[in-house]
Amino acid sequence: MPYARPVLDLVALIDVRPGPNIIDWPFPIGWYGFGYALAIAIGPWVAQREIRRRGFDPRILFDGLLLTVILGLIGARLYHVIDEWDFYSQDLAKIVLPPYSGLGLYGGVAGGIVGVVIYLRRRGIPVLPFLDVGAVGMLIGQAIARWGNFFNQELYGGPTTAPWGIAIDCAHRVALYPCDRFPEATTGFHPLFFYESAITLAGALIGLFLFRRFSHWLRDGDIFAFWFIWYGGARALLETFREGYNWTLGGIPVAILIGAIAVAFGVGFLVWNHRRPGPTRAQRIAALEAERAAASSPQNPASAAHEGDRDSGDGGHGSIPRPASTD
């Protein structure tokens, strides 16, 4: 009796392998870089819509975007270089010369947070509300940017017979999976980039849901902490699917260690944030609205002076704007 192949084997491979570049001439433009550019555009757009709902002028967010992006890119590049030090140590010029296809997310997050804190502190603006909306925007940006790994045929796991396994060229395989043992035509790999994209998008939706349904309980900084718990846990789990790590500590991949530290930090921050004295986010917004209403009252002498400043053209863009509406 002839051998009957399982139905799963017949559909266990998505053989779609586009090239890494959108165009190659007159100069190469890669899908990876395009994905990051799209993430940098859409993530802040979502964040500015949310910060407006929280009573702040969204121009504050965009004014600080350049510093945040620059420090984020520096941090992301630095993390990648450390991760791939065996490669870059052979030619240090490649660290700063194009193509800049290597970026590490944890480094980018660290650099971006530093940029946000520096900009807002210098202007005397509360940091935590902006880190909250930035966390949601960042999760959406991550969901978009991860698809750049698909075009570069990277961020994949081990072989799988699942119907969503993806094909990987021999040139992009880690040493554990050579094509003579794992043929291109029949071997699918776990698409970790897709898993992470889906998980981060789900995290963004959960964050938006928490914003809208639990304002009476949340404090500024809670969604920022949620990012560390959600992404740190997801990344640590997904890293267990990978092979061929370049950066380990005590035999444990550094990405898993950082993920565990991120979860611990997020939980610790939540506990501290709710034990310290202070209002919930909804109470803070209500208080600011009451202050705004009192300041604009005709009985308030300061109101007339404020109107005079407005008529003279002093919009007060450098001050902290008052909330326009509650959630």
Protein Blocks (a to p, Z undefined) as FASTA:
>chain_A
ZZdddfklmmmcccddddfbfbfbfbdcdfklmmmmmmmmmmmmmmmmmmmmnopafklm
mmmmmmmmmmmmmmmmmmmmmmmmmmmmmomklmmpccdfbccfklmmmmmmmmmmmmmm
mnopafklmmmmmmmmmmmmmmmmmmmmmmnopaiadddfbfkbccddfklpcfklcfkl
mcfklpccddfklmmmmmmmmmmmmmmmmmmmmmmmmcghjlmmmmmmmmmmmmmmmmmm
pghiabdgehiafklmmmmmmmmmmmmmmmmmmmpgcddfklmmmmmmmmmmmmmpmklm
klmmmmmmmmnopnolmpccddfbdZZ
